[in-house]
Amino acid sequence: MITIQLNLIQTMGVAVLTILFGRWLGRKFPILEAYSLPAAITGGLFFAVINMFLRLFNLVNFELDTSLSSFFMVIYFTTIGFDASFQALLKSKNIVIKFLLISVIAIIVQNILAVSLGSLVGIEPLIALLLGSPSMVGGPGTAAAVSPTIADLGLSSATSVGVIAATMGIIMGSVSGGPIGSSLVQRYQLSSTDLDASAQRVEKIKIHEEVDYLTTDRVAKMIYLTFICMFLGTYLTELINWGLGFIASGMSFPVYIGPMIIASIVRNISDNREHAIVDKPAINVGSTLALNLFLSLTMVSLELWTVLEIALPMLLVLLAEMVLTLLFAWFIVYRLMGKNYDAAVMTAGFAGFGMGSSSNAMACMTSITDEYGPSPLAFLAVSIVGALFIDFFNIFIIFAFIHVLS
């Protein structure tokens, strides 16, 4: 077998090439974009599959230096902290807080199902956990970030399991979110109370901050601010883990928890200032770049051959997660959110990010509102919860489960 060893710079080159290839695939096959699959996932998965076959046939073995993956991961999760505006949450309608609480319950239910069913089909509990909220609600970013912690406990296939499950989750969420919302609208003969399409466009502008002309100075300032939060946050992580040692022996959080908390503190201080500290459009540049590089480095290093033995049990658990999420959406989300048109649209959005990402949620809700009329309230609730807060809560719940199971 030929061994091809790539250093750090060469590995970064491969990672970027897979992103560009993923974008090309998205243009060539529009269905990939319809499923909201990131270019880093599609391009990186293509490389991982080729790498698997080359290794299984004893032809080529790639040795990659992906040490920068954790660096980009910390950057990305720090930027998630900048999204956690509790002032915006408290100022929003009570329905947003209710939707957040329901989503937190869904995270716990997903994890309980994954671990319980996983044990029945012969999957290690910690590996099975990755088939729950880390990959379902969390999506590829959270799954890839949590996996190394589980891998460090001696389960080397964790990253491959987590990322593959998250990719399948995106597809399941994209396919099922729109139909479940549409079914509710048709079954209960619901209709939008606001048929003025301009109202929805105005609300979307409020939710997704206005497109602004960015300067290098603005982007640079936010990158510097991110690094400062990362610097201070690492000490906070050490302090938290030191305190946890007295409360729960053996439990510890990964390094990005502290930076994420520091960033959220900075965001909420910024919200109370006349001149904001946090420039979200500028931060989004670094966040998007970090996420793409983090995902791409994770994808190209996947050892898919390590999950072949549990492929069928994995599929069974993921299908069960899809059924559970859809039942939860139909019987819990729709009913508790008001049993009206807005609730039906929120149900579609919940199915989208409950098995994928906030992009999935937006696409699922748009498919409903384009046909039946606008629902600004649904976009507001799902955007605040799915794009800003759910990852923040998900991380802490996941590590609570890891502590219990390890």
GUSE-169087 format. One record per residue (C-alpha): residue number from 1; chain; residue in one letter; y, x, z. Coordinates in steps of 0.25 Angstrom, whole numbers, plus 5000, padded with zeros to 4 digits. Example, Ala and Ser with C-alpha at 12.3 -4.5 7.8 and 13.67 -1.06 7.14 Angstrom:
! residues 2
> n/chain/res/v/u/w
> 1/A/a/4982/5049/5031;
> 2/A/s/4996/5055/5029;
//
This chain:
! residues 406
> n/chain/res/v/u/w
> 1/A/m/5000/5000/5000;
> 2/A/i/5014/5005/4996;
> 3/A/t/5024/5005/5008;
> 4/A/i/5039/5003/5004;
> 5/A/q/5047/5007/5016;
> 6/A/l/5062/5002/5015;
> 7/A/n/5073/5007/5025;
> 8/A/l/5084/4999/5031;
> 9/A/i/5093/4999/5019;
> 10/A/q/5082/4996/5009;
> 11/A/t/5077/4985/5017;
> 12/A/m/5091/4979/5018;
> 13/A/g/5091/4980/5003;
> 14/A/v/5078/4972/5002;
> 15/A/a/5083/4962/5011;
> 16/A/v/5096/4960/5003;
> 17/A/l/5088/4959/4990;
> 18/A/t/5079/4948/4995;
> 19/A/i/5092/4940/4999;
> 20/A/l/5097/4942/4985;
> 21/A/f/5083/4938/4979;
> 22/A/g/5083/4926/4988;
> 23/A/r/5096/4921/4983;
> 24/A/w/5091/4923/4968;
> 25/A/l/5078/4915/4972;
> 26/A/g/5088/4904/4978;
> 27/A/r/5095/4903/4964;
> 28/A/k/5082/4904/4956;
> 29/A/f/5075/4893/4965;
> 30/A/p/5085/4883/4970;
> 31/A/i/5075/4877/4979;
> 32/A/l/5076/4889/4988;
> 33/A/e/5091/4886/4991;
> 34/A/a/5087/4871/4992;
> 35/A/y/5079/4875/5004;
> 36/A/s/5090/4883/5010;
> 37/A/l/5081/4896/5010;
> 38/A/p/5090/4908/5012;
> 39/A/a/5089/4919/5001;
> 40/A/a/5085/4929/5012;
> 41/A/i/5073/4920/5015;
> 42/A/t/5069/4918/5001;
> 43/A/g/5071/4932/4996;
> 44/A/g/5065/4938/5008;
> 45/A/l/5053/4929/5008;
> 46/A/f/5050/4933/4994;
> 47/A/f/5050/4948/4998;
> 48/A/a/5041/4945/5010;
> 49/A/v/5031/4938/5002;
> 50/A/i/5031/4949/4991;
> 51/A/n/5029/4959/5003;
> 52/A/m/5018/4951/5009;
> 53/A/f/5010/4951/4996;
> 54/A/l/5012/4966/4993;
> 55/A/r/5007/4969/5007;
> 56/A/l/4995/4960/5007;
> 57/A/f/4991/4967/4994;
> 58/A/n/4993/4980/5000;
> 59/A/l/5003/4984/4989;
> 60/A/v/5017/4987/4996;
> 61/A/n/5021/4987/5010;
> 62/A/f/5037/4986/5013;
> 63/A/e/5042/4992/5026;
> 64/A/l/5056/4987/5028;
> 65/A/d/5067/4991/5038;
> 66/A/t/5072/4977/5043;
> 67/A/s/5079/4983/5056;
> 68/A/l/5092/4976/5052;
> 69/A/s/5086/4963/5052;
> 70/A/s/5089/4961/5067;
> 71/A/f/5103/4966/5065;
> 72/A/f/5106/4955/5055;
> 73/A/m/5098/4945/5064;
> 74/A/v/5108/4948/5076;
> 75/A/i/5120/4946/5066;
> 76/A/y/5115/4933/5062;
> 77/A/f/5112/4927/5075;
> 78/A/t/5125/4932/5080;
> 79/A/t/5132/4924/5069;
> 80/A/i/5124/4912/5074;
> 81/A/g/5131/4913/5087;
> 82/A/f/5144/4912/5080;
> 83/A/d/5140/4898/5076;
> 84/A/a/5138/4893/5090;
> 85/A/s/5151/4886/5092;
> 86/A/f/5148/4877/5104;
> 87/A/q/5163/4872/5103;
> 88/A/a/5159/4866/5090;
> 89/A/l/5146/4860/5095;
> 90/A/l/5154/4853/5107;
> 91/A/k/5165/4848/5098;
> 92/A/s/5155/4842/5088;
> 93/A/k/5149/4828/5090;
> 94/A/n/5139/4826/5101;
> 95/A/i/5129/4824/5089;
> 96/A/v/5129/4839/5086;
> 97/A/i/5125/4842/5100;
> 98/A/k/5114/4832/5100;
> 99/A/f/5109/4837/5087;
> 100/A/l/5109/4851/5093;
> 101/A/l/5101/4847/5105;
> 102/A/i/5091/4840/5096;
> 103/A/s/5090/4853/5087;
> 104/A/v/5087/4861/5100;
> 105/A/i/5076/4851/5104;
> 106/A/a/5070/4853/5090;
> 107/A/i/5070/4868/5091;
> 108/A/i/5061/4867/5104;
> 109/A/v/5052/4856/5098;
> 110/A/q/5050/4865/5085;
> 111/A/n/5046/4877/5094;
> 112/A/i/5036/4869/5103;
> 113/A/l/5029/4864/5090;
> 114/A/a/5029/4877/5084;
> 115/A/v/5022/4884/5096;
> 116/A/s/5013/4872/5099;
> 117/A/l/5008/4870/5085;
> 118/A/g/5008/4885/5082;
> 119/A/s/4998/4887/5094;
> 120/A/l/4989/4877/5088;
> 121/A/v/4988/4884/5075;
> 122/A/g/4986/4898/5080;
> 123/A/i/5001/4903/5079;
> 124/A/e/5006/4912/5090;
> 125/A/p/5016/4904/5099;
> 126/A/l/5028/4914/5096;
> 127/A/i/5025/4914/5081;
> 128/A/a/5023/4899/5081;
> 129/A/l/5037/4898/5088;
> 130/A/l/5043/4904/5075;
> 131/A/l/5038/4892/5068;
> 132/A/g/5047/4883/5077;
> 133/A/s/5062/4884/5078;
> 134/A/p/5064/4898/5075;
> 135/A/s/5060/4895/5060;
> 136/A/m/5063/4880/5060;
> 137/A/v/5076/4878/5066;
> 138/A/g/5080/4893/5066;
> 139/A/g/5077/4896/5052;
> 140/A/p/5074/4910/5046;
> 141/A/g/5085/4916/5054;
> 142/A/t/5080/4912/5068;
> 143/A/a/5066/4914/5064;
> 144/A/a/5068/4928/5059;
> 145/A/a/5077/4931/5071;
> 146/A/v/5067/4926/5082;
> 147/A/s/5054/4932/5075;
> 148/A/p/5056/4946/5079;
> 149/A/t/5056/4942/5094;
> 150/A/i/5043/4936/5092;
> 151/A/a/5038/4947/5083;
> 152/A/d/5041/4957/5095;
> 153/A/l/5031/4949/5103;
> 154/A/g/5020/4954/5094;
> 155/A/l/5020/4943/5083;
> 156/A/s/5024/4951/5071;
> 157/A/s/5023/4939/5061;
> 158/A/a/5034/4932/5068;
> 159/A/t/5045/4935/5058;
> 160/A/s/5037/4931/5046;
> 161/A/v/5033/4918/5053;
> 162/A/g/5047/4915/5057;
> 163/A/v/5054/4917/5044;
> 164/A/i/5043/4911/5036;
> 165/A/a/5043/4898/5045;
> 166/A/a/5058/4898/5044;
> 167/A/t/5058/4898/5029;
> 168/A/m/5048/4887/5028;
> 169/A/g/5056/4879/5038;
> 170/A/i/5068/4880/5029;
> 171/A/i/5060/4874/5017;
> 172/A/m/5054/4863/5026;
> 173/A/g/5068/4860/5032;
> 174/A/s/5074/4859/5018;
> 175/A/v/5063/4850/5012;
> 176/A/s/5063/4840/5024;
> 177/A/g/5077/4839/5029;
> 178/A/g/5083/4831/5018;
> 179/A/p/5071/4822/5017;
> 180/A/i/5071/4818/5031;
> 181/A/g/5085/4815/5032;
> 182/A/s/5085/4807/5019;
> 183/A/s/5073/4799/5025;
> 184/A/l/5080/4795/5037;
> 185/A/v/5092/4791/5029;
> 186/A/q/5083/4782/5020;
> 187/A/r/5074/4777/5031;
> 188/A/y/5085/4772/5040;
> 189/A/q/5095/4769/5028;
> 190/A/l/5106/4778/5034;
> 191/A/s/5119/4781/5027;
> 192/A/s/5131/4790/5029;
> 193/A/t/5143/4784/5036;
> 194/A/d/5152/4793/5029;
> 195/A/l/5151/4793/5014;
> 196/A/d/5163/4802/5012;
> 197/A/a/5157/4815/5006;
> 198/A/s/5170/4822/5009;
> 199/A/a/5167/4820/5024;
> 200/A/q/5154/4828/5023;
> 201/A/r/5161/4839/5016;
> 202/A/v/5172/4840/5026;
> 203/A/e/5162/4841/5037;
> 204/A/k/5154/4851/5030;
> 205/A/i/5166/4860/5029;
> 206/A/k/5168/4858/5044;
> 207/A/i/5153/4862/5047;
> 208/A/h/5152/4874/5037;
> 209/A/e/5165/4881/5040;
> 210/A/e/5175/4882/5028;
> 211/A/v/5173/4892/5018;
> 212/A/d/5183/4903/5020;
> 213/A/y/5187/4915/5013;
> 214/A/l/5181/4927/5020;
> 215/A/t/5187/4941/5021;
> 216/A/t/5180/4954/5025;
> 217/A/d/5188/4954/5037;
> 218/A/r/5183/4941/5042;
> 219/A/v/5169/4944/5039;
> 220/A/a/5170/4958/5046;
> 221/A/k/5176/4952/5059;
> 222/A/m/5165/4942/5060;
> 223/A/i/5154/4953/5058;
> 224/A/y/5161/4962/5068;
> 225/A/l/5161/4950/5078;
> 226/A/t/5146/4948/5075;
> 227/A/f/5143/4962/5078;
> 228/A/i/5151/4961/5091;
> 229/A/c/5144/4949/5095;
> 230/A/m/5131/4956/5092;
> 231/A/f/5135/4968/5100;
> 232/A/l/5139/4960/5113;
> 233/A/g/5127/4950/5111;
> 234/A/t/5116/4961/5112;
> 235/A/y/5121/4964/5126;
> 236/A/l/5121/4949/5129;
> 237/A/t/5106/4948/5124;
> 238/A/e/5103/4959/5133;
> 239/A/l/5109/4952/5144;
> 240/A/i/5103/4939/5141;
> 241/A/n/5089/4946/5140;
> 242/A/w/5091/4953/5153;
> 243/A/g/5094/4940/5160;
> 244/A/l/5082/4933/5154;
> 245/A/g/5073/4944/5159;
> 246/A/f/5076/4938/5173;
> 247/A/i/5074/4923/5169;
> 248/A/a/5063/4924/5159;
> 249/A/s/5055/4937/5158;
> 250/A/g/5052/4942/5144;
> 251/A/m/5062/4933/5137;
> 252/A/s/5073/4939/5129;
> 253/A/f/5082/4935/5118;
> 254/A/p/5084/4943/5105;
> 255/A/v/5096/4952/5103;
> 256/A/y/5104/4942/5094;
> 257/A/i/5105/4931/5106;
> 258/A/g/5116/4939/5112;
> 259/A/p/5125/4941/5100;
> 260/A/m/5122/4926/5096;
> 261/A/i/5128/4921/5110;
> 262/A/i/5140/4931/5109;
> 263/A/a/5143/4926/5095;
> 264/A/s/5142/4911/5100;
> 265/A/i/5152/4915/5112;
> 266/A/v/5162/4921/5102;
> 267/A/r/5161/4909/5093;
> 268/A/n/5164/4899/5105;
> 269/A/i/5175/4908/5109;
> 270/A/s/5180/4908/5095;
> 271/A/d/5180/4893/5094;
> 272/A/n/5190/4892/5106;
> 273/A/r/5200/4902/5100;
> 274/A/e/5211/4898/5091;
> 275/A/h/5208/4909/5081;
> 276/A/a/5192/4909/5080;
> 277/A/i/5185/4922/5082;
> 278/A/v/5173/4918/5074;
> 279/A/d/5175/4917/5059;
> 280/A/k/5162/4909/5055;
> 281/A/p/5164/4911/5039;
> 282/A/a/5164/4926/5041;
> 283/A/i/5153/4926/5051;
> 284/A/n/5144/4918/5042;
> 285/A/v/5145/4930/5032;
> 286/A/g/5139/4939/5042;
> 287/A/s/5129/4928/5047;
> 288/A/t/5124/4925/5033;
> 289/A/l/5122/4940/5029;
> 290/A/a/5115/4943/5042;
> 291/A/l/5106/4931/5041;
> 292/A/n/5102/4934/5026;
> 293/A/l/5099/4949/5029;
> 294/A/f/5092/4946/5042;
> 295/A/l/5083/4936/5035;
> 296/A/s/5081/4945/5023;
> 297/A/l/5076/4957/5032;
> 298/A/t/5067/4947/5039;
> 299/A/m/5061/4941/5027;
> 300/A/v/5058/4955/5020;
> 301/A/s/5051/4960/5032;
> 302/A/l/5042/4947/5034;
> 303/A/e/5027/4951/5035;
> 304/A/l/5022/4938/5029;
> 305/A/w/5008/4943/5029;
> 306/A/t/5008/4942/5044;
> 307/A/v/5009/4927/5044;
> 308/A/l/4999/4923/5034;
> 309/A/e/4988/4920/5044;
> 310/A/i/4997/4910/5051;
> 311/A/a/5003/4904/5038;
> 312/A/l/4996/4891/5039;
> 313/A/p/4998/4888/5054;
> 314/A/m/5013/4892/5052;
> 315/A/l/5014/4882/5041;
> 316/A/l/5007/4871/5050;
> 317/A/v/5017/4874/5061;
> 318/A/l/5029/4874/5051;
> 319/A/l/5025/4861/5045;
> 320/A/a/5024/4855/5059;
> 321/A/e/5038/4860/5062;
> 322/A/m/5043/4853/5050;
> 323/A/v/5037/4840/5054;
> 324/A/l/5042/4841/5068;
> 325/A/t/5056/4844/5064;
> 326/A/l/5056/4833/5054;
> 327/A/l/5051/4823/5065;
> 328/A/f/5061/4829/5075;
> 329/A/a/5072/4826/5064;
> 330/A/w/5067/4812/5061;
> 331/A/f/5064/4807/5075;
> 332/A/i/5074/4815/5084;
> 333/A/v/5086/4820/5076;
> 334/A/y/5088/4808/5068;
> 335/A/r/5087/4798/5080;
> 336/A/l/5094/4806/5090;
> 337/A/m/5106/4810/5080;
> 338/A/g/5109/4795/5078;
> 339/A/k/5099/4789/5068;
> 340/A/n/5110/4788/5057;
> 341/A/y/5114/4795/5044;
> 342/A/d/5119/4807/5051;
> 343/A/a/5107/4808/5059;
> 344/A/a/5098/4808/5047;
> 345/A/v/5106/4819/5040;
> 346/A/m/5105/4827/5053;
> 347/A/t/5090/4825/5053;
> 348/A/a/5090/4831/5039;
> 349/A/g/5098/4843/5044;
> 350/A/f/5090/4845/5056;
> 351/A/a/5077/4846/5048;
> 352/A/g/5085/4856/5039;
> 353/A/f/5088/4866/5050;
> 354/A/g/5076/4862/5059;
> 355/A/m/5068/4869/5049;
> 356/A/g/5077/4878/5042;
> 357/A/s/5092/4881/5043;
> 358/A/s/5105/4874/5043;
> 359/A/s/5106/4876/5028;
> 360/A/n/5094/4867/5027;
> 361/A/a/5100/4857/5036;
> 362/A/m/5113/4856/5028;
> 363/A/a/5105/4855/5015;
> 364/A/c/5096/4844/5021;
> 365/A/m/5108/4836/5026;
> 366/A/t/5116/4838/5013;
> 367/A/s/5104/4832/5005;
> 368/A/i/5105/4819/5014;
> 369/A/t/5120/4818/5014;
> 370/A/d/5121/4821/4999;
> 371/A/e/5113/4808/4997;
> 372/A/y/5117/4799/5008;
> 373/A/g/5131/4803/5012;
> 374/A/p/5138/4813/5021;
> 375/A/s/5135/4816/5036;
> 376/A/p/5145/4825/5042;
> 377/A/l/5140/4823/5056;
> 378/A/a/5126/4828/5052;
> 379/A/f/5131/4840/5045;
> 380/A/l/5140/4843/5057;
> 381/A/a/5128/4842/5067;
> 382/A/v/5118/4849/5059;
> 383/A/s/5128/4860/5055;
> 384/A/i/5132/4863/5070;
> 385/A/v/5118/4863/5075;
> 386/A/g/5110/4868/5064;
> 387/A/a/5119/4879/5059;
> 388/A/l/5126/4883/5072;
> 389/A/f/5118/4880/5085;
> 390/A/i/5103/4878/5082;
> 391/A/d/5100/4893/5080;
> 392/A/f/5108/4896/5093;
> 393/A/f/5099/4887/5101;
> 394/A/n/5086/4890/5093;
> 395/A/i/5086/4905/5096;
> 396/A/f/5086/4902/5112;
> 397/A/i/5076/4892/5111;
> 398/A/i/5067/4901/5102;
> 399/A/f/5067/4912/5112;
> 400/A/a/5064/4903/5124;
> 401/A/f/5052/4899/5116;
> 402/A/i/5048/4914/5113;
> 403/A/h/5050/4917/5128;
> 404/A/v/5040/4905/5132;
> 405/A/l/5030/4909/5121;
> 406/A/s/5030/4924/5123;
//
